[in-house]
Amino acid sequence: MYEDVEFSVQAEVSPGLLSRLLQPFAKRDLVPDHVEARRDGVTMRISLGLRAMPSEMVHLVEGNLGQVIGVFEVRRRGGLRAAA
């Protein structure tokens, strides 16, 4: 099964933040379909989405995102869909 998933992350501004947020995807050979980042003062709001993420990886990536230094919130939106 696959999921259409979007992770919304809020974190402290840091020069290496974006590369650290992409690491959980890269180490699982996943490439986000979209990445959007906006700075709001001392906070960054980042959206990372995949249209067909293997269901067994969703919780792993979500947990890894929450462990990135400077991240204080991770939210996930998405739903299941049949295998592609």
N, C-alpha and C positions, 0 to 999 in steps of 0.2 A: 504494500500500500504506500501511497504517496500523499503528501499534504501540501497545500498551498499555504505558506507560512510567511508572516511578517513579524520581525522582532523590532520593538521600539525600545531604544536604550537611552537612558539619561546618565550623564557622567560629568566629572570634572574635566575642564579643558586641560589637555596635555598633548605635547607634540607627537608622541607615539601612540596615542589612543586609537586612531583609525586602523593602523596596522595590527595592533593587538586584538581588535574586534574581528578582523578578518581571519585571524589564525585558526579559530575553531572550525571554520569552514574549510580552509586550505588543508588542514591535516586530515580531513575526511574526503578530500578530492571533490569538494562542493564549491561552486562559484555562484554567488548571489546574482539574481536577475536584476536587482536594483539596490543601490546604496545611496542614501541621501543623508547629508550631515549639515547641521546648522548650529552656529555658535550663538548663544544668548548670554552675554556677559561672561560669567565664570563657569557656565554650564554648556554642554553640548547635547544636542538631541539628534540621535542617529536612527535611521530606519534601514533595515536590511531585510530583503525579501527574496523568497524562492518560490517558483511556481510548482515545482515537483520535487519536494524534499522527501527522502525515504523516512517513513514514519518512525523507524527505530532510532533515527539520529536527532529527532526534534528535541527531545528532553536533554540529550547529551550536549548539544550546541547551546541550548538555553542555559543550562547549568554552567558551561564554560564561559559564556558571556557575562554571567553574574559574578564570576570569579576574577574578571579583569580588573586590575588596579584602577581605582577612580570611578568605577561604575557603581551607582547607587540605586538603579532601578532597571529591570528588564521586564517588558510586557510582551506577550505573544498573542497574535491573532492568526487564525487559520482554521482550516477544516480538512477532513479526509476526502480522498477521492480514489477511485480504482487505479490499479496499476496501469502505467502508460504503455 
